[in-house]
Amino acid sequence: MMFTLFPLLFGLAIAFFVLWYGSKTAADKYPVLRITVPDNAESSPEWQRWAQDNGYKAQGGGLWQKGTGMLTSATEIRFEGNEMQVRECVNYIFGINRFAINAPSWMGRPVRAVKIKALNALFAQWQIAPVSFG
């Protein structure tokens, strides 16, 4: 029994370390994606429709969130004046690391690519240059 349990626990410890280290490195180097957006972008019909279609929920104070970060990464979008800040959030149970959605990290890259494609569709409506991995 112990021989079966030890490799499992060891593997989980390694997985948590890799998750923490990868997301921590991305957070240190690429903390947030900042995009200049039109005036009142958060209240625009384009944003409201896009947020609803893509599963983002208002959290108050200009913060919108998609997902919980438990089995997949969550995404936070915050509006501050004419700026949109976009972060990917990796929950590794003991904490959360937040980094720019377009960080050139391997952490969740295929999932982030889908989210970036959706963001670029919104940016096209606002005539903003598309975002790519940094």
C-alpha positions in Angstrom: 0.0 0.0 0.0 2.8 2.4 0.9 4.6 1.8 -2.3 1.5 2.7 -4.3 0.7 5.8 -2.2 4.2 7.3 -2.2 4.6 7.7 -6.0 1.2 9.2 -6.2 1.9 11.8 -3.5 5.4 12.5 -5.0 3.8 13.0 -8.4 1.2 15.4 -7.0 3.9 17.4 -5.2 5.9 17.6 -8.5 2.7 18.7 -10.4 2.0 21.4 -7.8 5.5 22.7 -7.9 5.5 22.8 -11.8 2.2 24.6 -11.7 3.4 27.1 -9.1 6.8 27.7 -10.7 5.5 28.1 -14.2 2.8 30.6 -13.2 5.1 32.4 -10.8 7.7 32.9 -13.5 5.1 34.2 -15.9 3.6 36.5 -13.2 7.1 38.0 -12.4 8.0 38.7 -16.1 4.5 39.5 -17.5 2.2 40.8 -14.8 -0.7 42.2 -16.9 -1.8 43.0 -20.4 -2.8 46.6 -20.7 -5.0 47.8 -23.6 -6.2 51.3 -24.3 -9.9 51.1 -24.9 -12.6 53.7 -26.0 -14.3 55.9 -23.4 -16.9 54.0 -21.4 -15.9 50.7 -23.0 -17.3 48.7 -20.0 -20.8 50.1 -20.5 -20.7 49.8 -24.3 -23.1 47.4 -26.0 -20.2 45.7 -27.7 -18.6 44.8 -24.4 -21.9 43.8 -22.7 -22.7 41.4 -25.6 -19.1 40.1 -25.8 -18.9 39.5 -22.0 -22.2 37.6 -22.0 -21.4 35.5 -25.1 -18.0 34.6 -23.6 -19.1 33.8 -20.0 -17.6 36.8 -18.2 -19.5 37.9 -15.0 -19.3 41.4 -13.4 -17.7 41.3 -10.0 -18.0 45.0 -9.2 -15.5 47.8 -9.3 -14.8 47.3 -13.0 -13.7 43.7 -12.5 -15.1 40.9 -14.8 -14.2 37.3 -14.3 -14.5 34.0 -16.2 -13.9 30.7 -14.5 -12.8 29.8 -11.0 -9.3 28.7 -11.7 -9.6 25.3 -10.1 -9.6 22.9 -13.1 -8.8 25.5 -15.7 -7.3 29.0 -15.4 -9.6 31.8 -14.7 -9.5 35.1 -16.5 -9.9 38.6 -15.0 -10.6 41.7 -17.0 -10.5 45.0 -15.2 -11.5 48.4 -16.5 -9.7 51.5 -15.1 -10.6 54.6 -17.1 -9.6 54.1 -20.7 -7.5 51.0 -19.9 -8.5 47.3 -19.9 -6.2 45.0 -17.9 -6.3 41.3 -18.7 -4.8 38.6 -16.5 -4.9 34.9 -16.5 -5.2 33.4 -12.9 -3.7 30.0 -12.0 -5.0 28.6 -8.7 -2.6 26.0 -7.3 -4.7 25.5 -4.1 -2.2 27.3 -1.8 -2.5 30.6 -3.7 -3.2 32.3 -7.1 -0.7 33.6 -9.5 -1.9 36.2 -12.0 -0.1 37.0 -15.3 -0.8 38.6 -18.6 -3.0 36.5 -20.8 -0.5 37.0 -23.7 2.6 36.0 -21.7 4.9 33.7 -23.8 4.6 31.0 -21.2 3.6 27.4 -21.8 1.1 27.6 -18.9 -2.3 27.0 -20.5 -1.2 28.3 -23.8 -3.8 26.6 -26.0 -6.7 27.8 -23.7 -5.2 31.3 -23.6 -5.0 31.3 -27.4 -8.7 30.7 -27.6 -9.4 33.5 -25.2 -7.0 35.9 -27.1 -8.9 35.1 -30.3 -12.2 36.0 -28.7 -10.6 39.2 -27.3 -9.3 40.1 -30.7 -12.8 39.8 -32.1 -13.9 42.4 -29.6 -10.9 44.6 -30.3 -11.7 44.6 -34.0 -15.2 46.1 -33.2 -13.4 48.9 -31.3 -10.7 49.2 -34.1 -7.9 48.2 -31.7 -4.9 46.3 -33.0 -5.1 42.6 -32.2 -3.1 41.0 -29.4 -0.6 38.1 -29.8 1.6 36.2 -27.5 4.3 38.5 -26.2 
